Amino acid sequence: MPKTKIVATIGPKSFNEDVLTKMIKSGLSTIRINTAHVDLPYIGQVKKMVDGLNQKMGSHVGIMVDLKGPELRTGTFKGGKLDVRRGTRFTLAAEDKTPDISISHPAILDHLKEKDMILFSDGRIRMRVVSIKDSTATVEAVDDGNMRDRSRINIPGKFLPIGSVTDRDKDFLKESIKQGVDFFALSFVQGKDNVIELEELIHENGGDQFIVSKIETKSGLQNIREITRVSDFIMVARGDLGVELPLKEVSLAQKRIIEESHKEGVPTIVATQMLESMVKESNPTRAEVSDVTNAILDNADALMLSEESSIGDYPVEAVNFLSDIAEYVESKQISLVEPVEFLGNRVAYSIARSAKNIANEIDADAILAFTKSGNTAKMISAVRPNVPIYAAVISSRMANKLNLYRGVEPVVFAGEESMGIDLVSALSFFEAHSSLKKGDRVVLTSGAPYFLFGGTNEVRVSTIGTFIGRGYPSGKSVKGKITRNPDEKREILLVESDEDISFDRIGKYQAIIFTGNVSNKMRETLRDVGITVLHNTRLAVYIKDGEDVFVDGETGVIIH
């Protein structure tokens, strides 16, 4: 599976157990529910299906509920449309004033000024403010066209006091918290207060969901730094952002949003029209493949499908293409940058960088992060190591959340938080419940001592397998059967000191483990003939003759 995560919007073409199973196998990390097109019971129906598939497949697919938010729209027109000609003037006001164009939030008129530009119908029709008097704006058309009932209105660059959560959104929020979803996506975020408002509502209703702030307005782009500081994820929502900004600016805006978010270690999701042609076609266009590639190179953590997976004819194929493209780009071992200027938790960031650097130096197979809140896994993901990150958590809900972090594979430890997890149990668990195998070298981050969850303050190196003991190493790693009898032919000999072995017999061993000290002469002799040595070894358990063991020549760890 690629390190870049995949979000897919569920809809009529994908709300099916067989289809979702195939999408999960192809790399789907999180399912998005667009509340603009569903009713309340739909949340529970999706949750039930996803929970069943997670249990059946051993996956950790999360659910993101996208709140519709307040929309600024026109009212209705006689005959269902309004003919607009360049230079024609219209009045804009509340419906009870019987203007030419009524609007859903007339309070915004108090924030307009002469020469402000107003966009209608997804930006296809522009009108300039001529004057404002008695809560009525006079506007002049800049374009020709037709405006239909309830056309979308955008006012780029203006902070509009229309709130961020509607009464309908609050109903969906309560139901979603009741069902135990994992994320809320907040639409039309203009500033940090919008995010804080949602956070307070979540807590008031007993929830702990992560917040995904959607940047789709010019105000949101201008306030990206303050929004990032109070968000769990940032979504580059290119649809409405492409209306608020000139199209030529959208690509660079995407790069800026990702860069600013990365400074805080906050992951990003790039959305809208990733593979739009696949709504009807079984293959994406070359331009779409290029767009996906560039989003990954921009340092995005996740990519999102909208209509491609909800109403499109090829939802499984769309996930497959995103996964294949991401795997190819990542296979080129392109080193993605760490945050240029990190502004978040310095302790977590230092631990994360240390883990990455050690993993690079020792050519580790993975980084293991023991985390309660998910913050350590998030920081390690942010520094972009080249190896997989396994996040050890104690609940499936936290695993569902962390599954959206780039490069992170969550593993759930059963048991009580207060008990902690010892090193032996942890390594054995990972061997049984991940793709790691005996002998793989790993970097662990944890709270010390005993891997208690919370307060991460330790980085150490270990080897996957059941821990037997550890000594001072010299030589390469060796795997084989062990014996205490120098006359028996085995790969590994276990003795107390160099007095227990004669020089004429050492050539038949690949490694010799000494529980006591060893003379320099013996170490040099064994090194010259290519035999691995462990001395002053301490054993945690008794080793029987004939047992298969693995000796890590760099860490001195013995496992079986």
C-alpha positions in Angstrom: 0.0 0.0 0.0 1.2 3.6 -0.7 2.2 5.9 2.2 -0.2 8.6 0.7 -3.7 7.9 2.1 -6.9 7.8 0.1 -10.3 9.3 1.0 -13.4 8.4 -1.0 -16.9 9.9 -0.8 -19.5 7.2 -0.4 -22.7 7.3 -2.6 -25.1 5.2 -4.6 -22.3 3.5 -6.6 -20.1 2.7 -3.6 -22.6 2.0 -0.8 -22.2 -1.7 -1.3 -20.3 -4.2 0.8 -18.6 -5.9 -2.2 -17.6 -2.6 -3.7 -16.3 -1.2 -0.4 -14.4 -4.4 0.3 -12.6 -4.0 -3.1 -11.9 -0.3 -2.4 -10.4 -1.1 1.1 -8.2 -3.8 -0.5 -7.0 -1.2 -3.0 -5.9 1.2 -0.3 -8.9 3.1 0.9 -8.2 4.8 4.3 -11.2 6.9 5.1 -14.8 7.2 3.8 -16.4 10.6 3.4 -20.1 11.2 3.8 -21.4 14.4 2.1 -24.3 15.5 4.3 -25.6 17.8 1.5 -27.1 14.8 -0.2 -28.2 12.4 2.6 -30.5 12.3 5.6 -29.7 11.5 9.2 -30.3 7.7 9.2 -27.7 7.3 6.5 -24.9 8.0 9.0 -25.8 4.9 11.0 -26.2 2.8 8.0 -22.7 3.6 6.7 -21.2 3.2 10.2 -22.7 -0.3 10.6 -21.4 -1.4 7.2 -17.9 0.0 7.7 -17.6 -1.4 11.3 -18.6 -4.8 9.9 -16.0 -4.6 7.2 -13.3 -3.4 9.6 -13.9 -6.3 11.9 -14.1 -8.8 9.0 -11.0 -7.5 7.2 -8.9 -6.4 10.1 -8.8 -2.9 8.6 -9.1 0.5 10.2 -11.1 2.6 7.8 -12.4 5.8 9.3 -15.6 7.8 8.6 -15.5 11.5 7.9 -18.8 13.4 8.0 -18.7 16.5 5.8 -20.9 19.2 7.3 -22.6 21.3 4.6 -22.2 24.6 6.4 -24.0 27.9 5.6 -24.4 28.7 2.0 -24.9 32.1 0.5 -27.5 31.8 -2.3 -30.0 33.8 -4.3 -33.7 33.4 -3.9 -36.0 32.4 -6.7 -36.8 34.2 -9.9 -39.9 34.6 -12.0 -39.8 31.8 -14.5 -36.9 30.1 -12.6 -34.2 32.3 -14.0 -32.9 35.8 -14.4 -31.4 37.1 -17.7 -28.3 39.1 -17.1 -26.7 41.5 -19.6 -23.5 43.3 -19.1 -24.0 46.9 -17.8 -27.5 46.2 -16.4 -28.1 47.2 -12.8 -29.9 45.1 -10.2 -30.9 45.5 -6.6 -29.7 43.1 -4.0 -31.5 42.8 -0.6 -33.6 40.6 1.7 -36.6 38.9 0.2 -39.1 41.1 2.1 -37.7 44.2 0.3 -38.7 42.6 -3.1 -35.4 43.3 -4.8 -34.3 42.1 -8.2 -32.1 39.5 -6.5 -32.9 38.3 -3.0 -30.2 36.6 -0.8 -30.2 34.1 2.0 -28.0 36.1 4.4 -28.9 39.8 3.9 -26.7 40.8 6.9 -23.6 40.5 4.7 -24.7 43.6 2.8 -23.4 45.7 5.8 -19.9 44.4 5.1 -19.8 45.3 1.4 -18.2 48.4 -0.1 -18.5 50.2 -3.5 -16.5 48.4 -6.2 -16.6 45.0 -4.4 -17.1 42.1 -6.8 -19.8 39.6 -6.2 -19.8 36.2 -8.0 -22.9 34.3 -8.9 -23.5 30.8 -10.4 -20.1 29.4 -9.4 -18.3 32.5 -10.7 -19.9 32.5 -14.2 -21.6 35.8 -13.6 -19.9 38.8 -11.9 -21.5 41.9 -10.6 -19.8 45.0 -9.1 -21.2 46.9 -6.2 -22.3 50.5 -7.3 -23.9 51.7 -4.0 -25.4 50.6 -0.7 -28.3 52.3 0.9 -31.0 51.2 3.4 -29.7 47.5 3.5 -30.0 47.4 -0.3 -27.1 47.1 -2.6 -27.2 48.2 -6.2 -24.9 46.1 -8.4 -23.9 46.2 -12.1 -23.4 43.1 -14.2 -19.9 42.6 -15.7 -20.9 39.5 -17.7 -23.8 38.2 -19.8 -25.6 35.0 -18.8 -28.6 33.4 -17.1 -28.9 33.0 -13.3 -31.1 30.2 -12.0 -33.0 29.9 -8.8 -30.9 29.6 -5.7 -27.6 30.3 -7.4 -24.5 30.2 -5.3 -23.0 33.5 -4.3 -19.3 34.1 -3.6 -17.7 37.3 -2.4 -13.9 36.8 -2.6 -11.8 38.2 0.2 -14.6 39.3 2.4 -15.1 37.8 5.9 -18.8 37.1 6.0 -20.6 36.8 9.4 -22.7 33.8 8.5 -21.3 31.4 11.0 -19.9 28.0 10.1 -22.5 25.5 11.5 -26.2 25.5 10.7 -29.0 24.0 12.6 -29.1 21.2 10.1 -25.4 20.6 10.6 -26.0 20.4 14.4 -28.5 17.6 13.9 -25.9 15.7 11.8 -23.2 16.4 14.4 -25.3 14.9 17.2 -26.2 11.9 15.2 -22.6 11.4 14.0 -21.3 11.6 17.6 -23.9 9.1 18.7 -22.8 6.7 15.9 -19.1 7.2 16.7 -17.7 8.6 13.5 -14.1 9.7 13.4 -13.9 13.1 11.6 -15.9 16.2 10.9 -15.1 18.2 7.8 -16.0 21.9 8.3 -17.0 23.8 5.2 -16.2 27.4 4.2 -13.8 28.0 7.1 -12.8 31.7 7.1 -10.9 31.9 10.4 -9.9 30.1 13.5 -13.1 31.1 15.3 -15.1 28.9 12.9 -13.0 25.9 13.9 -13.2 26.7 17.6 -17.0 26.9 17.3 -17.2 23.4 15.9 -14.7 22.1 18.5 -16.9 23.4 21.3 -20.0 21.9 19.8 -18.3 18.5 19.5 -17.2 18.6 23.2 -20.6 19.8 24.4 -22.1 16.7 22.8 -19.6 14.3 24.2 -17.5 13.8 21.1 -13.8 13.6 20.4 -13.8 13.7 16.6 -10.9 15.2 14.7 -11.7 18.4 12.7 -10.8 18.7 9.0 -10.9 22.4 8.1 -11.8 22.9 4.4 -10.0 25.8 2.8 -12.3 26.9 0.0 -12.6 30.7 0.4 -10.1 33.5 -0.1 -10.5 34.5 3.6 -9.6 30.9 4.6 -6.5 31.1 2.4 -5.5 34.5 3.9 -6.0 33.1 7.4 -4.4 29.7 6.8 -1.8 29.9 9.5 -4.3 30.6 12.3 -6.7 28.0 11.0 -4.0 25.4 10.9 -3.1 25.9 14.5 -6.5 24.9 15.7 -7.2 22.1 13.2 -6.4 18.4 13.1 -6.4 18.2 9.3 -6.5 20.8 6.5 -8.4 20.1 3.2 -7.5 21.9 0.0 -11.0 22.1 -1.3 -10.2 23.2 -4.9 -13.8 23.4 -6.1 -15.0 26.6 -4.3 -11.5 27.8 -4.0 -11.3 27.9 -7.8 -14.3 30.2 -7.8 -13.0 32.5 -5.2 -9.6 32.7 -6.8 -8.6 33.2 -10.4 -8.0 29.7 -11.8 -4.3 30.5 -12.5 -3.8 31.0 -8.8 -5.3 27.7 -7.5 -2.2 25.5 -8.1 0.1 27.8 -6.1 -2.6 28.3 -3.5 -2.6 24.5 -3.0 1.2 24.5 -2.5 1.0 27.4 0.0 -1.8 25.7 2.0 0.2 22.4 2.2 3.4 24.2 3.2 1.8 26.3 5.9 0.0 23.3 7.3 3.2 21.3 7.3 4.9 23.9 9.4 2.6 22.9 12.2 2.9 19.2 11.5 -0.8 19.2 10.4 -1.7 16.7 7.6 -3.4 17.9 4.4 -5.9 16.4 2.1 -6.1 17.5 -1.6 -9.7 17.3 -2.9 -11.9 18.0 -5.9 -11.6 16.8 -9.5 -8.6 14.5 -8.8 -9.9 11.9 -11.4 -13.1 13.6 -12.5 -13.1 12.0 -15.9 -13.6 8.6 -14.2 -17.2 9.5 -13.3 -17.9 8.1 -16.8 -14.6 6.7 -18.1 -12.6 3.7 -16.9 -9.3 5.4 -17.1 -8.1 8.9 -16.0 -6.7 11.5 -18.4 -3.0 12.2 -18.6 -3.6 15.6 -17.0 -5.3 14.0 -14.1 -2.4 11.6 -13.5 -0.1 14.6 -13.6 -2.3 16.4 -11.1 -2.3 13.5 -8.7 1.5 13.2 -9.0 2.1 16.8 -8.3 -0.2 16.8 -5.3 2.0 14.0 -3.8 5.1 15.9 -4.7 3.6 19.0 -3.0 3.7 16.9 0.2 0.0 16.2 0.6 -0.8 13.5 3.1 -4.0 12.3 1.4 -6.0 12.5 -1.8 -9.8 12.6 -2.0 -12.3 11.3 -4.5 -15.7 13.0 -4.7 -18.1 12.2 -7.5 -15.6 9.6 -8.9 -16.5 7.2 -6.0 -20.0 8.4 -5.0 -21.9 8.5 -8.4 -19.2 7.5 -10.8 -19.3 4.2 -12.7 -15.8 3.1 -11.6 -15.3 3.7 -7.9 -13.0 0.7 -7.3 -10.9 1.5 -10.4 -10.6 5.2 -9.2 -9.1 4.1 -5.9 -6.8 1.6 -7.7 -5.5 4.4 -9.9 -4.8 6.7 -7.0 -3.0 3.9 -5.2 -1.0 2.8 -8.2 0.1 6.4 -9.0 1.1 7.0 -5.4 3.0 3.8 -5.1 4.9 4.6 -8.3 5.8 8.2 -7.2 6.9 6.9 -3.8 8.9 4.1 -5.3 11.2 6.6 -6.8 12.4 7.3 -3.3 11.8 11.0 -3.6 12.8 12.5 -0.3 9.9 14.8 0.8 11.0 17.7 3.0 10.5 18.1 6.7 8.7 21.3 7.9 10.9 24.3 6.9 9.9 26.1 10.1 8.2 23.9 12.7 5.8 25.9 14.9 4.1 23.1 16.9 5.2 20.9 19.8 9.0 21.0 19.9 9.4 18.0 22.1 7.3 15.7 19.9 9.0 17.2 16.8 12.5 16.4 18.3 11.5 12.9 19.1 10.1 12.4 15.6 13.3 13.7 13.9 15.5 11.6 16.1 13.5 8.5 15.2 13.7 9.3 11.5 17.5 10.0 11.6 18.2 6.8 13.6 16.1 4.8 11.2 18.1 6.1 8.2 21.4 5.5 9.9 20.8 1.9 10.8 18.7 1.1 7.8 15.7 0.2 10.0 12.7 -1.7 8.6 10.1 0.5 10.5 9.4 3.0 13.2 7.1 1.9 16.0 5.3 4.8 17.8 3.4 4.0 21.0 0.9 6.8 21.3 -2.2 7.7 23.3 -3.4 10.9 21.6 -1.8 10.1 18.2 0.4 13.2 18.4 3.7 11.3 18.2 2.6 9.3 15.2 1.5 12.6 13.6 4.8 14.2 14.2 6.8 11.2 12.8 4.5 11.3 9.7 5.3 15.0 9.3 9.0 14.5 9.1 8.5 12.1 6.2 10.6 9.0 7.0 11.2 6.5 4.2 10.1 3.5 6.3 6.6 2.5 7.5 5.3 3.9 10.7 3.4 1.5 13.0 1.3 3.4 15.5 0.5 1.3 18.6 -2.8 2.4 20.1 -5.3 1.0 22.6 -8.6 1.6 20.8 -10.0 1.0 17.4 -11.4 4.5 17.2 -8.0 6.0 17.6 -6.7 3.5 15.0 -9.3 4.8 12.5 -8.1 8.3 13.0 -4.4 7.6 12.7 -5.1 5.6 9.5 -5.4 8.9 7.7 -1.8 10.0 8.6 0.7 9.6 5.7 2.7 6.4 6.1 1.1 5.3 9.3 -0.3 1.8 9.9 -2.2 1.6 13.2 -2.0 -1.5 15.4 -4.4 -1.9 18.3 -3.1 -3.3 21.6 -5.9 -4.9 23.7 -5.8 -4.3 27.4 -6.0 -1.5 29.9 -4.1 1.7 29.5 -2.8 1.7 33.1 -1.1 -1.6 32.6 1.5 -0.3 30.2 3.3 -2.6 27.7 6.7 -4.1 28.2 9.3 -4.5 25.5 9.0 -8.2 25.1 5.2 -8.2 24.8 5.3 -5.3 22.4 7.8 -6.8 19.9 6.0 -10.2 20.0 2.7 -8.4 19.3 4.1 -6.6 16.3 5.5 -9.8 14.9 2.0 -11.4 15.1 -0.1 -8.4 14.0 1.9 -6.6 11.4 4.0 -7.3 8.3 7.1 -7.1 10.4 9.0 -10.4 10.7 11.5 -11.9 13.0 14.9 -10.2 12.7 13.5 -6.9 11.3 15.2 -3.9 13.0 12.9 -1.2 14.3 13.1 2.2 16.0 10.7 2.6 18.9 9.4 5.8 20.4 7.6 5.6 23.7 7.0 6.9 27.2 9.7 5.5 29.5 9.7 3.3 31.4 7.7 0.3 30.2 6.1 1.9 27.2 3.4 3.7 29.1 1.0 5.5 26.8 1.5 9.3 27.0 4.5 11.5 27.6 6.7 10.2 24.8 10.3 10.8 25.8 12.4 7.9 24.6 13.8 6.6 21.3 15.5 3.2 21.2 16.4 0.5 18.7 15.3 -3.1 18.9 14.7 -6.2 16.8 11.4 -7.9 16.1 10.9 -11.3 17.8 10.7 -12.8 21.3 13.4 -11.2 23.3 15.9 -13.6 24.9 18.8 -11.4 25.9 21.4 -8.9 24.8 25.2 -8.6 24.7 27.9 -6.4 23.3 28.1 -7.2 19.6 30.8 -7.4 17.0 30.1 -8.7 13.5 27.1 -9.4 11.2 23.6 -10.7 12.1 23.3 -14.4 12.3 20.4 -16.8 12.3 20.5 -20.5 13.3 20.4 -23.2 16.0 22.1 -22.7 19.3 24.1 -25.1 21.5 26.1 -25.1 24.7 28.2 -28.1 23.7 31.3 -27.2 21.8 31.5 -30.7 20.3 28.0 -30.4 18.7 27.8 -28.9 15.2 25.4 -25.9 15.4 25.5 -22.4 13.9 25.7 -20.6 17.2 27.6 -21.5 20.3 26.7 -20.3 23.8 29.6 -20.4 26.4 30.6 -18.5 29.5 34.1 -17.4 28.5 36.9 -17.9 26.0 38.4 -20.5 28.3 35.5 -22.8 27.3 36.4 -23.0 23.6 39.6 -24.0 21.8 40.9 -22.0 18.8 40.9 -25.1 16.6 37.1 -25.4 16.8 35.9 -21.9 16.2 35.7 -22.2 12.4 32.5 -24.3 12.5 30.4 -21.5 14.1 28.8 -18.5 12.6 28.4 -16.8 16.0 29.6 -17.3 19.5 27.8 -15.8 22.5 29.8 -15.3 25.7 27.9 -14.7 28.9 31.2 -13.4 30.4 34.0 -11.2 29.2 36.3 -12.1 26.3 39.9 -11.3 25.7 40.9 -8.9 23.0 42.9 -11.6 21.4 39.9 -13.9 21.1 37.7 -11.0 19.8 40.3 -10.2 17.1 40.7 -13.8 16.1 37.0 -14.3 15.7 36.6 -11.1 13.9 39.4 -12.0 11.4 37.6 -15.3 10.5 34.2 -13.6 10.2 32.5 -15.0 13.3 30.0 -12.8 15.1 30.7 -12.2 18.8 28.5 -11.2 21.7 30.2 -10.8 25.0 29.0 -9.9 28.5 25.6 -11.2 27.4 22.7 -11.2 29.8 19.9 -13.6 29.1 16.3 -12.9 30.1 15.2 -16.5 29.7 16.8 -19.9 29.6 17.8 -21.1 26.0 17.5 -24.7 25.2 20.0 -26.5 23.0 18.7 -26.7 19.5 16.5 -23.6 19.6 16.4 -21.4 16.5 17.6 -17.9 17.4 18.5 -14.6 15.7 21.5 -12.6 16.8 21.5 -8.9 15.7 25.1 -8.1 15.0 24.5 -4.3 15.5 22.3 -4.1 18.5 23.4 -7.3 20.3 19.8 -8.4 20.7 19.1 -12.1 20.8 15.6 -13.2 19.8 13.7 -16.4 18.8 
